Amino acid sequence: MRITFLLAMMMLVSCNEKGNSQSNDGLTTLYFMRHAEKRTDQGSDPELAPAGQKRAQEWVNYFFLKDVDHVLSSDFKRTQATATPLAKAQKVAIETYDVSTLTGKQLLEDYRCKTVVVYGHSNTINGYVNDLQNDETYGELSEDDYETFFKVTIDKNGNTGVVKETMVMSEED
């Protein structure tokens, strides 16, 4: 009985490093977002198009009532620019990752019991999701798909849930 209690307390402490009074019950939540709309006239590392700048701001609205612990971005202008408004709003630094070496399982290991937003690319975010659920359910996003994103939750027992969502931008006023 005493060992069970100690293990339960260790789990709560390990999943509550920030000292938050609210527990997430051992839940890890990973959001995988493609960068917003990019300019098409700037080569292989373009900045965001005006529509992309607007979408990056819309993500701030989406995450307004969510506590985000970490924001990750690949080292490209378009992903960094998409991540910046959310990182500022959530008061966290953007953590840059290497698209050629990052895996979904590494994300789970590094960010267990956290809420993390990972900005990536049409040909990478699906791979992280597939890696976390040990299958190949999701293919690459089409080149013109900036609306689709994935929410992956992993509970303390390792059960994985995936929700594929879309975010349609609000109309201009």
N, CA, C and O of each residue as an XYZ file, in Angstrom:
692
protein
N       0.827     -1.192      0.000
C       0.000      0.000      0.000
C       0.869      1.253      0.000
O       0.608      2.196     -0.746
N       1.895      1.259      0.832
C       2.782      2.405      0.928
C       3.530      2.615     -0.394
O       3.707      3.754     -0.825
N       3.970      1.529     -1.041
C       4.680      1.628     -2.321
C       3.756      2.185     -3.396
O       4.174      3.022     -4.196
N       2.512      1.733     -3.423
C       1.548      2.245     -4.397
C       1.355      3.743     -4.221
O       1.316      4.487     -5.201
N       1.235      4.184     -2.980
C       1.071      5.604     -2.703
C       2.290      6.395     -3.176
O       2.145      7.442     -3.806
N       3.482      5.899     -2.876
C       4.708      6.586     -3.293
C       4.817      6.660     -4.811
O       5.210      7.692     -5.354
N       4.475      5.580     -5.495
C       4.513      5.597     -6.963
C       3.518      6.604     -7.526
O       3.828      7.322     -8.476
N       2.339      6.657     -6.948
C       1.333      7.622     -7.404
C       1.816      9.047     -7.195
O       1.620      9.899     -8.061
N       2.437      9.313     -6.072
C       2.957     10.657     -5.798
C       4.085     11.022     -6.757
O       4.161     12.162     -7.213
N       4.960     10.069     -7.066
C       6.054     10.326     -8.005
C       5.500     10.669     -9.380
O       6.025     11.557    -10.052
N       4.447      9.979     -9.808
C       3.840     10.250    -11.109
C       3.267     11.660    -11.132
O       3.439     12.378    -12.118
N       2.592     12.066    -10.071
C       2.034     13.413    -10.022
C       3.127     14.469    -10.068
O       2.992     15.465    -10.778
N       4.190     14.271     -9.333
C       5.286     15.234     -9.316
C       5.975     15.274    -10.666
O       6.304     16.356    -11.153
N       6.204     14.117    -11.287
C       6.915     14.091    -12.565
C       6.105     14.730    -13.678
O       6.680     15.211    -14.654
N       4.804     14.748    -13.557
C       3.959     15.347    -14.584
C       3.529     16.756    -14.227
O       2.667     17.327    -14.894
N       4.104     17.316    -13.203
C       3.687     18.630    -12.760
C       4.904     19.451    -12.357
O       4.923     20.071    -11.294
N       5.926     19.449    -13.222
C       7.188     20.108    -12.910
C       7.047     21.599    -12.652
O       7.783     22.149    -11.833
N       6.123     22.263    -13.327
C       5.988     23.705    -13.177
C       5.382     24.102    -11.841
O       5.342     25.283    -11.497
N       4.912     23.117    -11.091
C       4.298     23.438     -9.808
C       2.863     23.897     -9.968
O       2.315     24.524     -9.062
N       2.244     23.602    -11.092
C       0.850     23.972    -11.292
C      -0.019     23.216    -10.300
O       0.254     22.059     -9.981
N      -1.054     23.866     -9.819
C      -1.941     23.198     -8.884
C      -2.890     22.257     -9.608
O      -3.512     21.403     -8.976
N      -3.008     22.399    -10.911
C      -3.920     21.577    -11.684
C      -3.150     20.417    -12.300
O      -2.154     20.637    -12.989
N      -3.592     19.197    -12.062
C      -2.914     18.015    -12.592
C      -3.479     17.670    -13.961
O      -4.660     17.892    -14.227
N      -2.629     17.125    -14.831
C      -3.107     16.679    -16.132
C      -3.307     15.172    -16.137
O      -3.498     14.585    -17.202
N      -3.267     14.538    -14.983
C      -3.486     13.097    -14.835
C      -2.584     12.265    -15.729
O      -2.999     11.217    -16.223
N      -1.362     12.714    -15.941
C      -0.410     11.943    -16.727
C      -0.633     12.015    -18.220
O      -0.083     11.198    -18.959
N      -1.418     12.962    -18.686
C      -1.738     13.066    -20.104
C      -0.700     13.907    -20.839
O      -0.347     15.005    -20.408
N      -0.222     13.370    -21.950
C       0.656     14.106    -22.849
C      -0.180     14.500    -24.055
O      -0.865     13.658    -24.636
N      -0.134     15.767    -24.437
C      -0.886     16.245    -25.596
C       0.083     16.896    -26.563
O       0.793     17.841    -26.218
N       0.100     16.375    -27.778
C       0.983     16.884    -28.824
C       0.132     17.344    -30.004
O      -0.664     16.574    -30.542
N       0.302     18.588    -30.396
C      -0.373     19.126    -31.577
C       0.658     19.208    -32.697
O       1.752     19.740    -32.508
N       0.304     18.683    -33.855
C       1.199     18.725    -35.011
C       0.562     19.605    -36.083
O      -0.471     19.262    -36.659
N       1.196     20.736    -36.334
C       0.658     21.732    -37.247
C       1.620     21.934    -38.411
O       2.839     21.936    -38.242
N       1.049     22.100    -39.578
C       1.876     22.492    -40.706
C       2.069     24.007    -40.624
O       1.203     24.724    -40.124
N       3.204     24.481    -41.114
C       3.412     25.928    -41.181
C       2.281     26.556    -41.995
O       1.620     25.874    -42.778
N       2.069     27.830    -41.810
C       1.013     28.553    -42.527
C       1.440     28.836    -43.970
O       2.555     28.514    -44.381
N       0.528     29.441    -44.718
C       0.755     29.693    -46.140
C       2.056     30.449    -46.377
O       2.335     31.456    -45.727
N       2.836     29.948    -47.311
C       4.148     30.534    -47.598
C       4.109     31.312    -48.903
O       3.237     31.107    -49.748
N       5.066     32.198    -49.042
C       5.232     32.922    -50.304
C       5.778     31.946    -51.339
O       6.514     31.019    -51.000
N       5.421     32.152    -52.574
C       5.867     31.248    -53.641
C       6.946     31.863    -54.515
O       7.346     31.270    -55.517
N       7.417     33.039    -54.147
C       8.388     33.747    -54.983
C       9.742     33.915    -54.293
O      10.517     34.799    -54.657
N      10.032     33.062    -53.288
C      11.250     33.269    -52.502
C      12.129     32.030    -52.370
O      12.904     31.943    -51.418
N      12.041     31.097    -53.261
C      12.942     29.950    -53.212
C      12.566     28.911    -52.177
O      11.390     28.746    -51.852
N      13.578     28.199    -51.651
C      13.329     27.036    -50.796
C      13.068     27.369    -49.322
O      12.620     26.501    -48.573
N      13.335     28.588    -48.898
C      13.088     28.965    -47.501
C      12.313     30.282    -47.446
O      12.820     31.293    -46.961
N      11.071     30.253    -47.951
C      10.302     31.496    -48.034
C       9.711     31.930    -46.696
O       9.596     31.147    -45.753
N       9.349     33.184    -46.653
C       8.621     33.742    -45.516
C       7.139     33.439    -45.697
O       6.742     32.838    -46.695
N       6.337     33.846    -44.750
C       4.895     33.635    -44.855
C       4.261     34.643    -45.799
O       4.676     35.799    -45.870
N       3.255     34.185    -46.518
C       2.415     35.063    -47.320
C       1.472     35.801    -46.365
O       1.346     35.399    -45.208
N       0.812     36.862    -46.815
C      -0.147     37.546    -45.935
C      -1.196     36.599    -45.337
O      -1.548     36.729    -44.164
N      -1.694     35.655    -46.131
C      -2.662     34.683    -45.598
C      -2.025     33.830    -44.505
O      -2.691     33.463    -43.537
N      -0.756     33.516    -44.653
C      -0.044     32.743    -43.640
C       0.159     33.522    -42.355
O       0.073     32.962    -41.262
N       0.427     34.813    -42.486
C       0.565     35.649    -41.297
C      -0.751     35.688    -40.530
O      -0.770     35.661    -39.299
N      -1.846     35.752    -41.274
C      -3.166     35.752    -40.640
C      -3.422     34.412    -39.947
O      -3.918     34.377    -38.821
N      -3.083     33.313    -40.622
C      -3.307     31.997    -40.023
C      -2.475     31.832    -38.741
O      -2.957     31.273    -37.755
N      -1.251     32.310    -38.757
C      -0.406     32.214    -37.558
C      -1.077     32.914    -36.375
O      -0.998     32.434    -35.244
N      -1.731     34.037    -36.630
C      -2.475     34.731    -35.570
C      -3.708     33.938    -35.140
O      -4.072     33.941    -33.964
N      -4.349     33.262    -36.090
C      -5.532     32.452    -35.769
C      -5.176     31.318    -34.806
O      -5.999     30.936    -33.973
N      -3.956     30.777    -34.912
C      -3.550     29.716    -33.987
C      -3.522     30.235    -32.556
O      -3.808     29.485    -31.623
N      -3.186     31.489    -32.374
C      -3.207     32.082    -31.029
C      -4.622     31.984    -30.465
O      -4.804     31.639    -29.298
N      -5.619     32.286    -31.289
C      -7.013     32.194    -30.853
C      -7.389     30.755    -30.512
O      -8.056     30.506    -29.508
N      -6.964     29.810    -31.344
C      -7.286     28.401    -31.110
C      -6.746     27.934    -29.751
O      -7.431     27.217    -29.022
N      -5.544     28.336    -29.425
C      -4.894     27.882    -28.191
C      -5.127     28.817    -27.002
O      -4.510     28.640    -25.951
N      -5.998     29.794    -27.152
C      -6.201     30.815    -26.123
C      -6.475     30.228    -24.741
O      -5.887     30.686    -23.761
N      -7.337     29.242    -24.636
C      -7.700     28.670    -23.341
C      -6.926     27.398    -23.010
O      -7.266     26.687    -22.064
N      -5.898     27.117    -23.781
C      -5.082     25.929    -23.539
C      -3.734     26.367    -22.974
O      -3.161     27.358    -23.427
N      -3.237     25.645    -22.004
C      -1.907     25.921    -21.466
C      -0.890     25.135    -22.279
O      -0.835     23.907    -22.199
N      -0.097     25.836    -23.048
C       0.934     25.209    -23.874
C       2.260     25.312    -23.123
O       2.688     26.402    -22.746
N       2.899     24.171    -22.915
C       4.172     24.140    -22.192
C       5.368     24.394    -23.099
O       6.353     24.999    -22.677
N       5.285     23.929    -24.354
C       6.408     24.050    -25.284
C       5.884     24.284    -26.697
O       4.849     23.744    -27.088
N       6.615     25.098    -27.453
C       6.349     25.309    -28.878
C       7.626     24.937    -29.616
O       8.692     25.492    -29.351
N       7.508     23.990    -30.546
C       8.654     23.533    -31.323
C       8.468     23.921    -32.776
O       7.345     23.965    -33.278
N       9.566     24.202    -33.447
C       9.528     24.573    -34.856
C      10.782     24.072    -35.544
O      11.863     24.036    -34.955
N      10.620     23.685    -36.803
C      11.809     23.392    -37.601
C      12.532     24.712    -37.861
O      11.997     25.787    -37.589
N      13.732     24.621    -38.382
C      14.578     25.807    -38.553
C      14.390     26.442    -39.933
O      15.363     26.707    -40.639
N      13.143     26.680    -40.308
C      12.831     27.345    -41.572
C      12.054     28.611    -41.255
O      11.330     28.673    -40.261
N      12.206     29.620    -42.104
C      11.532     30.903    -41.859
C      10.030     30.726    -41.695
O       9.428     31.316    -40.797
N       9.420     29.915    -42.560
C       7.957     29.786    -42.546
C       7.438     29.112    -41.273
O       6.386     29.496    -40.762
N       8.161     28.114    -40.755
C       7.703     27.479    -39.518
C       7.976     28.372    -38.311
O       7.144     28.470    -37.409
N       9.114     29.008    -38.294
C       9.438     29.926    -37.195
C       8.417     31.068    -37.141
O       7.958     31.449    -36.064
N       8.067     31.607    -38.313
C       7.105     32.716    -38.365
C       5.702     32.262    -37.974
O       4.935     33.043    -37.411
N       5.362     31.012    -38.265
C       4.060     30.488    -37.858
C       4.022     30.278    -36.348
O       2.997     30.521    -35.711
N       5.119     29.836    -35.782
C       5.182     29.535    -34.349
C       5.293     30.776    -33.465
O       4.858     30.755    -32.314
N       5.861     31.838    -33.984
C       6.179     33.011    -33.163
C       4.978     33.624    -32.437
O       5.079     33.865    -31.234
N       3.849     33.887    -33.099
C       2.736     34.504    -32.359
C       2.240     33.645    -31.188
O       1.939     34.172    -30.117
N       2.155     32.331    -31.390
C       1.697     31.461    -30.306
C       2.708     31.427    -29.167
O       2.328     31.502    -27.999
N       3.979     31.314    -29.494
C       5.013     31.288    -28.452
C       4.973     32.571    -27.623
O       5.083     32.526    -26.397
N       4.816     33.704    -28.290
C       4.728     34.976    -27.557
C       3.489     35.013    -26.669
O       3.564     35.418    -25.509
N       2.351     34.592    -27.213
C       1.103     34.627    -26.447
C       1.155     33.690    -25.240
O       0.603     34.000    -24.184
N       1.814     32.553    -25.399
C       1.912     31.578    -24.311
C       3.124     31.823    -23.409
O       3.322     31.137    -22.406
N       3.932     32.823    -23.793
C       5.127     33.190    -23.017
C       6.107     32.025    -22.864
O       6.602     31.740    -21.774
N       6.370     31.362    -23.995
C       7.367     30.291    -24.036
C       8.317     30.562    -25.198
O       7.956     31.234    -26.164
N       9.509     30.043    -25.094
C      10.490     30.180    -26.177
C      10.214     29.132    -27.247
O       9.713     28.047    -26.951
N      10.541     29.459    -28.477
C      10.453     28.478    -29.557
C      11.681     27.583    -29.471
O      12.815     28.061    -29.438
N      11.439     26.294    -29.436
C      12.518     25.311    -29.431
C      12.660     24.782    -30.855
O      11.701     24.266    -31.429
N      13.839     24.908    -31.415
C      14.075     24.472    -32.792
C      14.499     23.009    -32.800
O      15.313     22.581    -31.982
N      13.934     22.245    -33.742
C      14.288     20.836    -33.875
C      14.776     20.552    -35.289
O      14.540     21.334    -36.210
N      15.452     19.436    -35.443
C      15.986     18.990    -36.725
C      14.983     18.031    -37.363
O      14.727     16.954    -36.824
N      14.414     18.413    -38.507
C      13.397     17.582    -39.154
C      13.941     16.227    -39.586
O      13.174     15.275    -39.734
N      15.243     16.126    -39.790
C      15.808     14.859    -40.270
C      16.040     13.842    -39.155
O      16.272     12.666    -39.436
N      15.981     14.275    -37.894
C      16.262     13.332    -36.802
C      15.133     13.189    -35.783
O      15.101     12.196    -35.056
N      14.218     14.135    -35.707
C      13.156     14.077    -34.702
C      12.178     12.945    -35.014
O      11.840     12.709    -36.174
N      11.728     12.249    -33.971
C      10.700     11.215    -34.117
C       9.567     11.493    -33.133
O       9.739     12.216    -32.151
N       8.417     10.910    -33.413
C       7.297     11.032    -32.492
C       7.617     10.441    -31.133
O       7.257     11.006    -30.100
N       8.288      9.312    -31.135
C       8.639      8.663    -29.866
C       9.613      9.516    -29.049
O       9.538      9.544    -27.820
N      10.521     10.206    -29.730
C      11.436     11.102    -29.020
C      10.657     12.249    -28.387
O      10.946     12.652    -27.260
N       9.665     12.777    -29.112
C       8.827     13.835    -28.550
C       8.123     13.360    -27.282
O       8.078     14.078    -26.283
N       7.579     12.155    -27.327
C       6.894     11.613    -26.152
C       7.863     11.453    -24.983
O       7.529     11.776    -23.843
N       9.043     10.960    -25.268
C      10.041     10.772    -24.211
C      10.466     12.113    -23.599
O      10.594     12.235    -22.381
N      10.681     13.107    -24.453
C      11.177     14.405    -23.987
C      10.109     15.282    -23.339
O      10.425     16.132    -22.507
N       8.846     15.080    -23.717
C       7.790     15.995    -23.273
C       6.620     15.274    -22.612
O       5.480     15.731    -22.695
N       6.894     14.167    -21.967
C       5.837     13.407    -21.294
C       5.105     14.305    -20.289
O       5.723     15.077    -19.556
N       3.793     14.184    -20.277
C       2.915     14.919    -19.355
C       2.872     16.417    -19.650
O       2.517     17.205    -18.772
N       3.217     16.811    -20.834
C       3.209     18.223    -21.238
C       2.234     18.414    -22.397
O       1.782     17.452    -23.019
N       1.927     19.666    -22.665
C       1.185     20.044    -23.864
C       2.165     20.764    -24.770
O       2.757     21.775    -24.393
N       2.328     20.225    -25.978
C       3.357     20.694    -26.897
C       2.738     20.939    -28.268
O       1.936     20.140    -28.752
N       3.120     22.051    -28.886
C       2.717     22.343    -30.261
C       3.967     22.239    -31.123
O       4.968     22.911    -30.874
N       3.894     21.384    -32.143
C       5.027     21.145    -33.035
C       4.658     21.662    -34.418
O       3.734     21.150    -35.050
N       5.378     22.673    -34.888
C       5.166     23.202    -36.234
C       6.141     22.531    -37.183
O       7.349     22.511    -36.950
N       5.592     21.984    -38.255
C       6.409     21.264    -39.221
C       5.940     21.498    -40.637
O       5.538     22.602    -41.006
N       5.998     20.441    -41.423
C       5.789     20.555    -42.865
C       4.800     19.499    -43.348
O       4.486     18.545    -42.635
N       4.314     19.692    -44.576
C       3.320     18.781    -45.148
C       3.832     17.348    -45.217
O       3.043     16.404    -45.188
N       5.138     17.182    -45.307
C       5.708     15.839    -45.434
C       6.366     15.331    -44.152
O       7.064     14.317    -44.180
N       6.154     16.023    -43.026
C       6.765     15.555    -41.772
C       5.766     15.317    -40.647
O       5.936     14.375    -39.873
N       4.739     16.137    -40.534
C       3.875     16.013    -39.351
C       3.145     14.674    -39.320
O       2.907     14.126    -38.243
N       2.790     14.143    -40.482
C       2.127     12.841    -40.523
C       3.034     11.738    -39.975
O       2.561     10.818    -39.308
N       4.318     11.829    -40.253
C       5.260     10.818    -39.782
C       5.357     10.763    -38.268
O       5.467      9.682    -37.690
N       5.316     11.925    -37.622
C       5.357     11.958    -36.156
C       4.114     11.280    -35.573
O       4.201     10.511    -34.616
N       2.961     11.579    -36.168
C       1.706     10.978    -35.701
C       1.746      9.467    -35.902
O       1.419      8.707    -34.991
N       2.146      9.036    -37.094
C       2.227      7.603    -37.376
C       3.190      6.901    -36.423
O       2.909      5.795    -35.960
N       4.311      7.529    -36.132
C       5.301      6.948    -35.223
C       4.711      6.754    -33.826
O       4.972      5.742    -33.175
N       3.929      7.706    -33.376
C       3.341      7.615    -32.038
C       2.285      6.525    -31.927
O       2.076      5.963    -30.852
N       1.613      6.225    -33.051
C       0.588      5.179    -32.978
C       1.028      3.882    -33.650
O       0.219      2.974    -33.840
N       2.310      3.795    -34.010
C       2.896      2.570    -34.563
C       2.175      2.053    -35.798
O       1.939      0.851    -35.925
N       1.825      2.950    -36.704
C       1.238      2.531    -37.976
C       1.485      3.592    -39.037
O       2.218      4.553    -38.804
N       0.887      3.420    -40.176
C       1.066      4.363    -41.289
C      -0.288      4.897    -41.747
O      -0.542      4.994    -42.947
N      -1.143      5.237    -40.813
C      -2.500      5.692    -41.124
C      -2.513      6.966    -41.956
O      -3.304      7.083    -42.892
N      -1.660      7.909    -41.633
C      -1.738      9.235    -42.236
C      -0.627      9.457    -43.252
O       0.554      9.270    -42.962
N      -1.036      9.862    -44.452
C      -0.077     10.200    -45.495
C       0.300     11.668    -45.411
O      -0.217     12.419    -44.584
N       1.207     12.054    -46.283
C       1.627     13.455    -46.333
C       0.439     14.334    -46.691
O      -0.468     13.906    -47.404
N       0.449     15.552    -46.199
C      -0.583     16.518    -46.571
C      -0.310     17.002    -47.986
O       0.836     17.016    -48.436
N      -1.357     17.396    -48.679
C      -1.156     17.957    -50.015
C      -0.472     19.318    -49.882
O      -0.556     19.969    -48.840
N       0.187     19.723    -50.922
C       0.977     20.958    -50.891
C       0.122     22.195    -50.593
O       0.636     23.191    -50.085
N      -1.173     22.138    -50.905
C      -2.036     23.302    -50.672
C      -2.895     23.172    -49.403
O      -3.800     23.978    -49.189
N      -2.622     22.176    -48.575
C      -3.399     21.957    -47.353
C      -2.694     22.608    -46.165
O      -1.710     22.087    -45.640
N      -3.218     23.747    -45.762
C      -2.682     24.453    -44.595
C      -3.648     24.380    -43.417
O      -3.368     24.926    -42.350
N      -4.778     23.712    -43.605
C      -5.831     23.678    -42.594
C      -5.770     22.466    -41.678
O      -6.222     22.534    -40.535
N      -5.220     21.358    -42.163
C      -5.225     20.113    -41.402
C      -4.153     20.117    -40.317
O      -3.015     20.527    -40.545
N      -4.539     19.655    -39.147
C      -3.578     19.443    -38.067
C      -4.013     18.237    -37.252
O      -5.139     17.757    -37.389
N      -3.120     17.753    -36.410
C      -3.373     16.558    -35.621
C      -3.205     16.868    -34.137
O      -2.289     17.583    -33.729
N      -4.108     16.313    -33.349
C      -3.984     16.364    -31.890
C      -3.807     14.924    -31.420
O      -4.680     14.080    -31.624
N      -2.676     14.657    -30.794
C      -2.377     13.318    -30.295
C      -2.310     13.380    -28.777
O      -1.601     14.212    -28.211
N      -3.049     12.499    -28.128
C      -2.997     12.402    -26.673
C      -2.497     11.014    -26.293
O      -2.879     10.013    -26.900
N      -1.650     10.972    -25.295
C      -1.129      9.712    -24.782
C      -1.338      9.738    -23.274
O      -0.816     10.614    -22.583
N      -2.102      8.776    -22.767
C      -2.348      8.764    -21.324
C      -1.204      8.069    -20.586
O      -0.262      7.572    -21.203
N      -1.300      8.043    -19.271
C      -0.215      7.490    -18.453
C      -0.003      6.003    -18.685
O       1.048      5.469    -18.332
N      -0.987      5.322    -19.275
C      -0.855      3.897    -19.583
C      -0.349      3.645    -21.001
O      -0.209      2.495    -21.417
N      -0.074      4.718    -21.743
C       0.434      4.574    -23.102
C      -0.633      4.483    -24.175
O      -0.311      4.274    -25.344
N      -1.899      4.634    -23.803
C      -2.974      4.609    -24.793
C      -2.947      5.894    -25.602
O      -2.910      6.991    -25.046
N      -2.964      5.745    -26.923
C      -2.843      6.888    -27.820
C      -4.166      7.167    -28.509
O      -4.834      6.253    -28.994
N      -4.536      8.439    -28.547
C      -5.702      8.880    -29.296
C      -5.273      9.940    -30.293
O      -4.469     10.815    -29.973
N      -5.810      9.860    -31.499
C      -5.465     10.826    -32.537
C      -6.743     11.446    -33.078
O      -7.703     10.744    -33.397
N      -6.742     12.761    -33.174
C      -7.842     13.481    -33.805
C      -7.239     14.301    -34.936
O      -6.336     15.110    -34.723
N      -7.752     14.079    -36.137
C      -7.335     14.870    -37.299
C      -8.363     15.980    -37.451
O      -9.555     15.715    -37.610
N      -7.900     17.216    -37.402
C      -8.808     18.359    -37.428
C      -8.440     19.321    -38.548
O      -7.381     19.216    -39.165
N      -9.340     20.257    -38.789
C      -9.042     21.344    -39.717
C      -9.362     22.663    -39.039
O     -10.259     22.749    -38.200
N      -8.620     23.680    -39.412
C      -8.853     25.015    -38.891
C      -9.084     25.942    -40.076
O      -8.160     26.285    -40.814
N     -10.325     26.332    -40.234
C     -10.684     27.263    -41.294
C     -10.561     28.669    -40.724
O     -11.080     28.958    -39.646
N      -9.880     29.534    -41.447
C      -9.685     30.902    -40.953
C     -10.995     31.666    -40.947
O     -11.872     31.440    -41.781
N     -11.109     32.575    -39.991
C     -12.284     33.430    -39.920
C     -12.274     34.406    -41.088
O     -11.227     34.724    -41.652
N     -13.444     34.862    -41.427
C     -13.573     35.818    -42.531
C     -13.041     37.180    -42.127
O     -13.065     37.546    -40.952
N     -12.563     37.922    -43.103
C     -12.094     39.297    -42.860
C     -13.268     40.163    -42.438
O     -14.387     39.974    -42.914
N     -13.017     41.101    -41.555
C     -14.068     42.045    -41.141
C     -14.166     43.180    -42.129
O     -14.991     44.078    -41.958
